[in-house]
């Protein structure tokens, strides 16, 4: 694989990372006016949200800031070629805002945490697995919640 053509191609490496940490994963979770591509519910009650992007790091940061209103930790994820550009142009912003950065290698699909997220100080509320389950039940998309067993 030379390069990613769909955001969905970034999904599995990120999900696998969180599943290794015994998280329950939900996709396309409404948080505010946006939908987080991935929300990970950690065993200790911590919630992480991830926005997957192939490009448009400015939009990714805006969405990530929205997710900080309900998630404890927030990340943006890019293909490795683009994550280098994101670092050059937005590293200071990401660190100041506490937004983490994941990089996914095109050839190996290996994910690397380039910048660790900081716990959100902007939380206005929270999102629970029960709430997400209800969202998915209303939308008939329960299959988008994965439990690591």
C-alpha positions in Angstrom: 0.0 0.0 0.0 1.6 3.3 -1.1 -0.8 5.8 0.4 -4.1 6.0 2.1 -7.1 7.0 0.0 -9.8 6.7 2.7 -9.9 7.8 6.3 -11.4 4.4 7.1 -8.0 2.9 6.3 -6.6 4.6 9.4 -9.3 3.0 11.6 -7.9 -0.5 12.4 -4.4 0.6 13.6 -5.9 3.1 16.0 -8.6 0.6 17.3 -5.9 -2.1 17.8 -3.9 0.3 19.9 -6.8 1.0 22.2 -7.9 -2.7 22.3 -4.4 -3.6 23.5 -5.3 -1.3 26.5 -8.5 -3.3 27.1 -10.7 -0.5 25.9 -14.3 -0.7 24.5 -14.4 1.0 21.2 -17.2 2.9 19.5 -17.1 4.6 16.2 -18.9 7.7 14.8 -19.9 9.0 18.3 -21.7 12.3 18.4 -19.9 14.8 20.6 -21.2 18.3 20.4 -21.7 19.3 16.8 -19.3 16.7 15.4 -18.8 12.9 15.3 -15.7 11.5 16.7 -14.3 8.7 14.4 -13.2 6.6 17.4 -14.1 6.8 21.1 -12.3 4.5 23.5 -13.7 3.7 26.9 -10.8 2.6 29.2 -11.4 0.2 32.0 -10.7 2.9 34.6 -13.5 5.1 33.2 -11.2 7.4 31.2 -12.5 8.3 27.7 -10.3 9.0 24.6 -11.6 10.4 21.4 -9.8 10.3 18.0 -10.3 12.2 14.8 -9.0 10.5 11.7 -7.8 12.7 8.8 -6.0 12.2 5.5 -5.4 16.0 5.3 -6.8 19.3 6.6 -5.1 19.5 10.0 -6.8 22.8 10.8 -10.2 21.1 10.6 -8.9 18.2 12.7 -7.8 20.6 15.4 -11.2 22.3 15.5 -13.0 19.0 15.8 -10.5 17.8 18.5 -11.1 20.9 20.5 -14.8 20.1 20.4 -14.2 16.6 21.6 -12.3 18.0 24.6 -15.6 19.1 26.0 -16.6 15.5 26.7 -13.5 13.3 26.5 -10.6 13.1 28.9 -7.9 12.7 26.1 -8.2 13.7 22.5 -6.0 12.7 19.5 -5.9 13.4 15.8 -4.5 10.7 13.5 -2.9 11.1 10.1 -0.9 9.0 7.7 2.8 9.3 8.5 3.6 11.4 5.5 1.0 14.0 6.6 1.8 13.8 10.3 5.3 15.2 9.5 3.6 18.2 7.9 1.2 18.5 10.9 4.2 18.5 13.2 5.9 21.3 11.2 2.9 23.5 11.1 1.0 22.8 14.3 3.1 21.1 16.9 3.0 24.2 19.2 -0.8 24.4 18.8 -1.3 20.7 19.6 1.0 20.9 22.7 -0.6 24.1 23.9 -4.2 22.7 23.4 -3.3 19.2 24.9 -4.2 17.4 21.7 -2.3 14.3 20.9 -1.0 13.1 17.5 -1.0 9.6 16.1 0.9 8.7 12.9 0.0 5.6 10.9 2.7 4.2 8.5 1.3 3.6 5.0 3.4 0.5 4.3 3.1 -1.3 7.6 -0.1 0.1 9.1 1.9 0.6 12.4 0.7 3.4 14.6 3.0 5.6 16.5 2.0 8.1 19.2 3.9 11.2 18.2 2.5 13.6 20.8 0.8 12.4 23.9 -2.5 14.1 24.7 -3.0 15.9 28.0 -6.1 15.4 30.1 -8.7 17.9 29.0 -9.3 20.9 31.2 -12.1 22.0 28.9 -14.6 19.3 29.9 -18.1 20.6 30.1 -19.7 17.2 30.4 -18.8 13.6 29.8 -19.9 10.8 27.5 -20.6 7.3 28.8 -20.7 3.9 27.2 -24.4 3.6 28.1 -25.1 6.9 26.3 -23.2 5.8 23.2 -25.1 2.5 23.3 -28.4 4.4 23.3 -27.2 6.5 20.4 -26.3 3.4 18.4 -29.5 1.6 19.4 -31.6 4.5 18.1 -29.5 4.5 14.9 -29.4 0.7 14.7 -25.6 0.6 14.5 -24.7 -1.4 17.6 -22.2 -3.3 15.5 -20.0 -0.2 15.8 -19.2 -0.9 19.4 -16.4 -3.4 19.9 -15.4 -5.1 23.2 -12.0 -6.4 23.6 -12.3 -9.8 25.3 
